[in-house]
């Protein structure tokens, strides 16, 4: 077996330090803490941090403390800005609405401040919006907490533990339906089920009088948003298994638009 070169070993160590920032609690860390998290020695971590500062990958905060820098955000933006048909996302949503008969929404994760979700696009008629009780501009311009609703839980289930804990501390918004989950243990169990199944359902939860199904939009192991399908309570047919499958398929299609399709972490699904 061929031995790995020194350059390969060094590159692996750099990536391990970068990943440690995402796993550790808080935003600012010292070389010792990072060394324990990566299994590297302090001096190696310190050299990596100093080199990363020159490339805007890390920022030095005070004496011997570092955070991730703007270079990481810039890479993320470039990674998500792959050329594509500007109407592709909306086409996926319209297809889901046509095959299920319910209004459909695409929420994206807003990572600034308190973690929230924002509706980026929708496939809903004026009649749909009238039934929901919202105007399009209300849905597209108002950020909503990850704490409430199937659309929020589908995202929150794949966020880091620190983000989950912060989101669970947020109070339920006044517009949440009577079926919104209020018990912490029930909510945590729901997040675990969502990670395992790749979707979550809500009963009179996202909005009063509506049932819902949401599936996370993921790229690799990173959650970017969620697809939400609504069905009015009492509407025939109600939320069916086929609708759940199609919602998951739409979410996976959106995830594949951000780059080369990665193996899905969820069980395979097919229409009956």
Buried (B, 14 or more C-beta within 10 A) or exposed (E): EEEEEEEEEBEEBBEBBBEBBEEBEEEBBBBEBBBEBBEBEBEBBBBBBEEBBEEBBBBBEEEEBBBBBEBBEEEEEEEEEEEEEEEEBBEBBBBBBEBBEBBBBBBBBBEEEBBBBBBBBBBBEEEBBEBBEBEEEEBBEEBBBBBBBBBBBBBBBBBBEBBBEBBBEBEBBEBBBEBBBEEEEEBBEBBEBBBEBBBBBBBBBBBBBBBBBBBBBBBEEBBBBBBBBBBBBEBEEEBEEEBBBBBBBBBBBBBBBBEEEBEBEBEEBEEE
